[in-house]
C-alpha cells in the first residue's frame, strides 16, 4: 500500500536528484571547460600569428 508523497518530501527528493547528477557528471563538466579554454588559447595564438604574417 502506497501513501502520498508530501510536497517537502518531493522537493527534497528533487534536490537530491539534481545534486547527485551534478556530482556524478562533474568530471565531464570540468573536461568540457578545460577543452573550451584550450580551444580559445589556440584560436588566439592562430590569430596572432596570422596578424604577424600580414
PDB file with SEQRES, HELIX, SHEET and CRYST1 records, atoms N, CA, C and O in Angstrom:
SEQRES   1 A   54  UNK UNK UNK UNK UNK UNK UNK UNK UNK UNK UNK UNK UNK          
SEQRES   2 A   54  UNK UNK UNK UNK UNK UNK UNK UNK UNK UNK UNK UNK UNK          
SEQRES   3 A   54  UNK UNK UNK UNK UNK UNK UNK UNK UNK UNK UNK UNK UNK          
SEQRES   4 A   54  UNK UNK UNK UNK UNK UNK UNK UNK UNK UNK UNK UNK UNK          
SEQRES   5 A   54  UNK UNK                                                      
HELIX    1 AA1 UNK A    7  UNK A   53  1                                  47    
CRYST1    1.000    1.000    1.000  90.00  90.00  90.00 P 1           1          
ATOM      1  N   UNK A   1       0.844  -1.170   0.000  1.00  0.00           N  
ATOM      2  CA  UNK A   1       0.000   0.000   0.000  1.00  0.00           C  
ATOM      3  C   UNK A   1       0.897   1.244   0.000  1.00  0.00           C  
ATOM      4  O   UNK A   1       1.786   1.405   0.836  1.00  0.00           O  
ATOM      5  N   UNK A   2       0.621   2.109  -0.973  1.00  0.00           N  
ATOM      6  CA  UNK A   2       1.452   3.303  -1.139  1.00  0.00           C  
ATOM      7  C   UNK A   2       0.723   4.529  -0.630  1.00  0.00           C  
ATOM      8  O   UNK A   2      -0.452   4.743  -0.931  1.00  0.00           O  
ATOM      9  N   UNK A   3       1.438   5.331   0.147  1.00  0.00           N  
ATOM     10  CA  UNK A   3       0.867   6.577   0.635  1.00  0.00           C  
ATOM     11  C   UNK A   3       1.275   7.725  -0.274  1.00  0.00           C  
ATOM     12  O   UNK A   3       2.093   7.548  -1.176  1.00  0.00           O  
ATOM     13  N   UNK A   4       0.721   8.871  -0.044  1.00  0.00           N  
ATOM     14  CA  UNK A   4       1.062  10.037  -0.856  1.00  0.00           C  
ATOM     15  C   UNK A   4       2.391  10.624  -0.404  1.00  0.00           C  
ATOM     16  O   UNK A   4       2.783  10.505   0.757  1.00  0.00           O  
ATOM     17  N   UNK A   5       3.061  11.248  -1.335  1.00  0.00           N  
ATOM     18  CA  UNK A   5       4.321  11.928  -1.044  1.00  0.00           C  
ATOM     19  C   UNK A   5       3.989  13.393  -0.821  1.00  0.00           C  
ATOM     20  O   UNK A   5       3.348  14.034  -1.654  1.00  0.00           O  
ATOM     21  N   UNK A   6       4.430  13.908   0.309  1.00  0.00           N  
ATOM     22  CA  UNK A   6       4.143  15.309   0.610  1.00  0.00           C  
ATOM     23  C   UNK A   6       5.051  16.212  -0.213  1.00  0.00           C  
ATOM     24  O   UNK A   6       6.067  15.761  -0.742  1.00  0.00           O  
ATOM     25  N   UNK A   7       4.690  17.475  -0.319  1.00  0.00           N  
ATOM     26  CA  UNK A   7       5.465  18.440  -1.092  1.00  0.00           C  
ATOM     27  C   UNK A   7       6.896  18.570  -0.575  1.00  0.00           C  
ATOM     28  O   UNK A   7       7.825  18.555  -1.384  1.00  0.00           O  
ATOM     29  N   UNK A   8       7.116  18.697   0.728  1.00  0.00           N  
ATOM     30  CA  UNK A   8       8.508  18.774   1.199  1.00  0.00           C  
ATOM     31  C   UNK A   8       9.332  17.533   0.841  1.00  0.00           C  
ATOM     32  O   UNK A   8      10.517  17.639   0.525  1.00  0.00           O  
ATOM     33  N   UNK A   9       8.701  16.362   0.894  1.00  0.00           N  
ATOM     34  CA  UNK A   9       9.416  15.137   0.524  1.00  0.00           C  
ATOM     35  C   UNK A   9       9.764  15.140  -0.954  1.00  0.00           C  
ATOM     36  O   UNK A   9      10.859  14.725  -1.335  1.00  0.00           O  
ATOM     37  N   UNK A  10       8.851  15.598  -1.784  1.00  0.00           N  
ATOM     38  CA  UNK A  10       9.086  15.647  -3.224  1.00  0.00           C  
ATOM     39  C   UNK A  10      10.181  16.657  -3.547  1.00  0.00           C  
ATOM     40  O   UNK A  10      11.041  16.380  -4.383  1.00  0.00           O  
ATOM     41  N   UNK A  11      10.167  17.817  -2.907  1.00  0.00           N  
ATOM     42  CA  UNK A  11      11.214  18.819  -3.131  1.00  0.00           C  
ATOM     43  C   UNK A  11      12.576  18.294  -2.693  1.00  0.00           C  
ATOM     44  O   UNK A  11      13.576  18.482  -3.385  1.00  0.00           O  
ATOM     45  N   UNK A  12      12.604  17.640  -1.547  1.00  0.00           N  
ATOM     46  CA  UNK A  12      13.858  17.077  -1.047  1.00  0.00           C  
ATOM     47  C   UNK A  12      14.405  16.026  -2.013  1.00  0.00           C  
ATOM     48  O   UNK A  12      15.600  16.007  -2.307  1.00  0.00           O  
ATOM     49  N   UNK A  13      13.531  15.161  -2.500  1.00  0.00           N  
ATOM     50  CA  UNK A  13      13.959  14.139  -3.452  1.00  0.00           C  
ATOM     51  C   UNK A  13      14.454  14.779  -4.745  1.00  0.00           C  
ATOM     52  O   UNK A  13      15.431  14.311  -5.328  1.00  0.00           O  
ATOM     53  N   UNK A  14      13.805  15.825  -5.194  1.00  0.00           N  
ATOM     54  CA  UNK A  14      14.235  16.518  -6.401  1.00  0.00           C  
ATOM     55  C   UNK A  14      15.597  17.165  -6.232  1.00  0.00           C  
ATOM     56  O   UNK A  14      16.450  17.086  -7.116  1.00  0.00           O  
ATOM     57  N   UNK A  15      15.791  17.803  -5.089  1.00  0.00           N  
ATOM     58  CA  UNK A  15      17.090  18.448  -4.814  1.00  0.00           C  
ATOM     59  C   UNK A  15      18.194  17.396  -4.733  1.00  0.00           C  
ATOM     60  O   UNK A  15      19.290  17.606  -5.251  1.00  0.00           O  
ATOM     61  N   UNK A  16      17.913  16.279  -4.095  1.00  0.00           N  
ATOM     62  CA  UNK A  16      18.912  15.203  -4.023  1.00  0.00           C  
ATOM     63  C   UNK A  16      19.228  14.667  -5.415  1.00  0.00           C  
ATOM     64  O   UNK A  16      20.385  14.367  -5.713  1.00  0.00           O  
ATOM     65  N   UNK A  17      18.232  14.545  -6.255  1.00  0.00           N  
ATOM     66  CA  UNK A  17      18.449  14.056  -7.620  1.00  0.00           C  
ATOM     67  C   UNK A  17      19.325  14.998  -8.425  1.00  0.00           C  
ATOM     68  O   UNK A  17      20.240  14.555  -9.119  1.00  0.00           O  
ATOM     69  N   UNK A  18      19.055  16.283  -8.339  1.00  0.00           N  
ATOM     70  CA  UNK A  18      19.846  17.267  -9.073  1.00  0.00           C  
ATOM     71  C   UNK A  18      21.277  17.298  -8.541  1.00  0.00           C  
ATOM     72  O   UNK A  18      22.230  17.303  -9.319  1.00  0.00           O  
ATOM     73  N   UNK A  19      21.427  17.319  -7.224  1.00  0.00           N  
ATOM     74  CA  UNK A  19      22.768  17.341  -6.622  1.00  0.00           C  
ATOM     75  C   UNK A  19      23.551  16.081  -6.996  1.00  0.00           C  
ATOM     76  O   UNK A  19      24.746  16.154  -7.285  1.00  0.00           O  
ATOM     77  N   UNK A  20      22.896  14.955  -6.992  1.00  0.00           N  
ATOM     78  CA  UNK A  20      23.564  13.701  -7.369  1.00  0.00           C  
ATOM     79  C   UNK A  20      24.002  13.719  -8.823  1.00  0.00           C  
ATOM     80  O   UNK A  20      25.090  13.242  -9.146  1.00  0.00           O  
ATOM     81  N   UNK A  21      23.172  14.261  -9.702  1.00  0.00           N  
ATOM     82  CA  UNK A  21      23.534  14.358 -11.111  1.00  0.00           C  
ATOM     83  C   UNK A  21      24.724  15.273 -11.331  1.00  0.00           C  
ATOM     84  O   UNK A  21      25.608  14.970 -12.132  1.00  0.00           O  
ATOM     85  N   UNK A  22      24.747  16.384 -10.626  1.00  0.00           N  
ATOM     86  CA  UNK A  22      25.881  17.302 -10.740  1.00  0.00           C  
ATOM     87  C   UNK A  22      27.152  16.639 -10.220  1.00  0.00           C  
ATOM     88  O   UNK A  22      28.217  16.772 -10.822  1.00  0.00           O  
ATOM     89  N   UNK A  23      27.038  15.927  -9.109  1.00  0.00           N  
ATOM     90  CA  UNK A  23      28.200  15.255  -8.528  1.00  0.00           C  
ATOM     91  C   UNK A  23      28.752  14.192  -9.475  1.00  0.00           C  
ATOM     92  O   UNK A  23      29.965  14.073  -9.647  1.00  0.00           O  
ATOM     93  N   UNK A  24      27.866  13.433 -10.079  1.00  0.00           N  
ATOM     94  CA  UNK A  24      28.297  12.352 -10.969  1.00  0.00           C  
ATOM     95  C   UNK A  24      28.932  12.901 -12.239  1.00  0.00           C  
ATOM     96  O   UNK A  24      29.952  12.382 -12.692  1.00  0.00           O  
ATOM     97  N   UNK A  25      28.342  13.948 -12.823  1.00  0.00           N  
ATOM     98  CA  UNK A  25      28.826  14.463 -14.093  1.00  0.00           C  
ATOM     99  C   UNK A  25      29.829  15.593 -13.956  1.00  0.00           C  
ATOM    100  O   UNK A  25      30.196  16.199 -14.962  1.00  0.00           O  
ATOM    101  N   UNK A  26      30.290  15.900 -12.747  1.00  0.00           N  
ATOM    102  CA  UNK A  26      31.254  16.979 -12.527  1.00  0.00           C  
ATOM    103  C   UNK A  26      32.523  16.807 -13.363  1.00  0.00           C  
ATOM    104  O   UNK A  26      32.980  17.794 -13.939  1.00  0.00           O  
ATOM    105  N   UNK A  27      33.120  15.616 -13.466  1.00  0.00           N  
ATOM    106  CA  UNK A  27      34.318  15.475 -14.304  1.00  0.00           C  
ATOM    107  C   UNK A  27      34.049  15.802 -15.773  1.00  0.00           C  
ATOM    108  O   UNK A  27      34.928  16.325 -16.457  1.00  0.00           O  
ATOM    109  N   UNK A  28      32.863  15.504 -16.256  1.00  0.00           N  
ATOM    110  CA  UNK A  28      32.514  15.821 -17.645  1.00  0.00           C  
ATOM    111  C   UNK A  28      32.471  17.327 -17.828  1.00  0.00           C  
ATOM    112  O   UNK A  28      32.979  17.846 -18.822  1.00  0.00           O  
ATOM    113  N   UNK A  29      31.867  18.036 -16.877  1.00  0.00           N  
ATOM    114  CA  UNK A  29      31.784  19.491 -16.956  1.00  0.00           C  
ATOM    115  C   UNK A  29      33.183  20.111 -16.901  1.00  0.00           C  
ATOM    116  O   UNK A  29      33.477  21.049 -17.642  1.00  0.00           O  
ATOM    117  N   UNK A  30      34.032  19.596 -16.035  1.00  0.00           N  
ATOM    118  CA  UNK A  30      35.390  20.124 -15.907  1.00  0.00           C  
ATOM    119  C   UNK A  30      36.185  19.896 -17.185  1.00  0.00           C  
ATOM    120  O   UNK A  30      36.914  20.786 -17.622  1.00  0.00           O  
ATOM    121  N   UNK A  31      36.059  18.722 -17.788  1.00  0.00           N  
ATOM    122  CA  UNK A  31      36.775  18.424 -19.038  1.00  0.00           C  
ATOM    123  C   UNK A  31      36.299  19.352 -20.151  1.00  0.00           C  
ATOM    124  O   UNK A  31      37.110  19.843 -20.936  1.00  0.00           O  
ATOM    125  N   UNK A  32      35.001  19.596 -20.226  1.00  0.00           N  
ATOM    126  CA  UNK A  32      34.454  20.495 -21.239  1.00  0.00           C  
ATOM    127  C   UNK A  32      35.013  21.901 -21.048  1.00  0.00           C  
ATOM    128  O   UNK A  32      35.373  22.563 -22.021  1.00  0.00           O  
ATOM    129  N   UNK A  33      35.087  22.357 -19.808  1.00  0.00           N  
ATOM    130  CA  UNK A  33      35.618  23.681 -19.509  1.00  0.00           C  
ATOM    131  C   UNK A  33      37.089  23.782 -19.919  1.00  0.00           C  
ATOM    132  O   UNK A  33      37.502  24.776 -20.517  1.00  0.00           O  
ATOM    133  N   UNK A  34      37.872  22.760 -19.601  1.00  0.00           N  
ATOM    134  CA  UNK A  34      39.285  22.757 -19.984  1.00  0.00           C  
ATOM    135  C   UNK A  34      39.432  22.769 -21.505  1.00  0.00           C  
ATOM    136  O   UNK A  34      40.272  23.489 -22.044  1.00  0.00           O  
ATOM    137  N   UNK A  35      38.622  21.979 -22.191  1.00  0.00           N  
ATOM    138  CA  UNK A  35      38.689  21.932 -23.651  1.00  0.00           C  
ATOM    139  C   UNK A  35      38.360  23.286 -24.265  1.00  0.00           C  
ATOM    140  O   UNK A  35      39.007  23.703 -25.226  1.00  0.00           O  
ATOM    141  N   UNK A  36      37.368  23.973 -23.724  1.00  0.00           N  
ATOM    142  CA  UNK A  36      36.982  25.280 -24.260  1.00  0.00           C  
ATOM    143  C   UNK A  36      38.099  26.298 -24.046  1.00  0.00           C  
ATOM    144  O   UNK A  36      38.385  27.094 -24.940  1.00  0.00           O  
ATOM    145  N   UNK A  37      38.732  26.283 -22.875  1.00  0.00           N  
ATOM    146  CA  UNK A  37      39.834  27.206 -22.610  1.00  0.00           C  
ATOM    147  C   UNK A  37      40.996  26.940 -23.569  1.00  0.00           C  
ATOM    148  O   UNK A  37      41.599  27.870 -24.105  1.00  0.00           O  
ATOM    149  N   UNK A  38      41.296  25.666 -23.773  1.00  0.00           N  
ATOM    150  CA  UNK A  38      42.380  25.285 -24.669  1.00  0.00           C  
ATOM    151  C   UNK A  38      42.079  25.719 -26.101  1.00  0.00           C  
ATOM    152  O   UNK A  38      42.967  26.196 -26.808  1.00  0.00           O  
ATOM    153  N   UNK A  39      40.839  25.556 -26.524  1.00  0.00           N  
ATOM    154  CA  UNK A  39      40.436  25.950 -27.870  1.00  0.00           C  
ATOM    155  C   UNK A  39      40.566  27.456 -28.048  1.00  0.00           C  
ATOM    156  O   UNK A  39      41.035  27.915 -29.090  1.00  0.00           O  
ATOM    157  N   UNK A  40      40.158  28.232 -27.050  1.00  0.00           N  
ATOM    158  CA  UNK A  40      40.271  29.691 -27.114  1.00  0.00           C  
ATOM    159  C   UNK A  40      41.727  30.125 -27.212  1.00  0.00           C  
ATOM    160  O   UNK A  40      42.060  31.035 -27.972  1.00  0.00           O  
ATOM    161  N   UNK A  41      42.602  29.467 -26.436  1.00  0.00           N  
ATOM    162  CA  UNK A  41      44.014  29.811 -26.476  1.00  0.00           C  
ATOM    163  C   UNK A  41      44.610  29.514 -27.848  1.00  0.00           C  
ATOM    164  O   UNK A  41      45.373  30.322 -28.379  1.00  0.00           O  
ATOM    165  N   UNK A  42      44.269  28.363 -28.428  1.00  0.00           N  
ATOM    166  CA  UNK A  42      44.770  28.014 -29.756  1.00  0.00           C  
ATOM    167  C   UNK A  42      44.273  29.002 -30.796  1.00  0.00           C  
ATOM    168  O   UNK A  42      45.027  29.411 -31.679  1.00  0.00           O  
ATOM    169  N   UNK A  43      43.011  29.386 -30.696  1.00  0.00           N  
ATOM    170  CA  UNK A  43      42.444  30.340 -31.636  1.00  0.00           C  
ATOM    171  C   UNK A  43      43.134  31.691 -31.514  1.00  0.00           C  
ATOM    172  O   UNK A  43      43.421  32.342 -32.519  1.00  0.00           O  
ATOM    173  N   UNK A  44      43.398  32.106 -30.287  1.00  0.00           N  
ATOM    174  CA  UNK A  44      44.068  33.385 -30.049  1.00  0.00           C  
ATOM    175  C   UNK A  44      45.483  33.357 -30.631  1.00  0.00           C  
ATOM    176  O   UNK A  44      45.909  34.322 -31.265  1.00  0.00           O  
ATOM    177  N   UNK A  45      46.211  32.259 -30.420  1.00  0.00           N  
ATOM    178  CA  UNK A  45      47.560  32.132 -30.963  1.00  0.00           C  
ATOM    179  C   UNK A  45      47.540  32.122 -32.488  1.00  0.00           C  
ATOM    180  O   UNK A  45      48.414  32.711 -33.124  1.00  0.00           O  
ATOM    181  N   UNK A  46      46.559  31.464 -33.070  1.00  0.00           N  
ATOM    182  CA  UNK A  46      46.443  31.418 -34.522  1.00  0.00           C  
ATOM    183  C   UNK A  46      46.167  32.813 -35.085  1.00  0.00           C  
ATOM    184  O   UNK A  46      46.728  33.191 -36.113  1.00  0.00           O  
ATOM    185  N   UNK A  47      45.317  33.566 -34.420  1.00  0.00           N  
ATOM    186  CA  UNK A  47      45.021  34.923 -34.870  1.00  0.00           C  
ATOM    187  C   UNK A  47      46.252  35.814 -34.766  1.00  0.00           C  
ATOM    188  O   UNK A  47      46.509  36.624 -35.657  1.00  0.00           O  
ATOM    189  N   UNK A  48      47.011  35.673 -33.687  1.00  0.00           N  
ATOM    190  CA  UNK A  48      48.216  36.480 -33.503  1.00  0.00           C  
ATOM    191  C   UNK A  48      49.257  36.157 -34.569  1.00  0.00           C  
ATOM    192  O   UNK A  48      49.895  37.059 -35.111  1.00  0.00           O  
ATOM    193  N   UNK A  49      49.429  34.870 -34.869  1.00  0.00           N  
ATOM    194  CA  UNK A  49      50.407  34.505 -35.894  1.00  0.00           C  
ATOM    195  C   UNK A  49      49.947  34.965 -37.273  1.00  0.00           C  
ATOM    196  O   UNK A  49      50.776  35.304 -38.118  1.00  0.00           O  
ATOM    197  N   UNK A  50      48.657  34.981 -37.509  1.00  0.00           N  
ATOM    198  CA  UNK A  50      48.103  35.476 -38.780  1.00  0.00           C  
ATOM    199  C   UNK A  50      48.351  36.970 -38.925  1.00  0.00           C  
ATOM    200  O   UNK A  50      48.661  37.449 -40.016  1.00  0.00           O  
ATOM    201  N   UNK A  51      48.214  37.706 -37.827  1.00  0.00           N  
ATOM    202  CA  UNK A  51      48.467  39.157 -37.857  1.00  0.00           C  
ATOM    203  C   UNK A  51      49.945  39.437 -38.121  1.00  0.00           C  
ATOM    204  O   UNK A  51      50.277  40.388 -38.827  1.00  0.00           O  
ATOM    205  N   UNK A  52      50.830  38.619 -37.561  1.00  0.00           N  
ATOM    206  CA  UNK A  52      52.262  38.811 -37.770  1.00  0.00           C  
ATOM    207  C   UNK A  52      52.645  38.575 -39.215  1.00  0.00           C  
ATOM    208  O   UNK A  52      53.530  39.246 -39.745  1.00  0.00           O  
ATOM    209  N   UNK A  53      51.979  37.618 -39.860  1.00  0.00           N  
ATOM    210  CA  UNK A  53      52.257  37.314 -41.263  1.00  0.00           C  
ATOM    211  C   UNK A  53      51.828  38.459 -42.178  1.00  0.00           C  
ATOM    212  O   UNK A  53      52.435  38.675 -43.227  1.00  0.00           O  
ATOM    213  N   UNK A  54      50.790  39.188 -41.790  1.00  0.00           N  
ATOM    214  CA  UNK A  54      50.259  40.257 -42.640  1.00  0.00           C  
ATOM    215  C   UNK A  54      51.130  41.476 -42.672  1.00  0.00           C  
ATOM    216  O   UNK A  54      50.802  42.451 -43.349  1.00  0.00           O  
TER     217      UNK A  54                                                      
END                                                                             
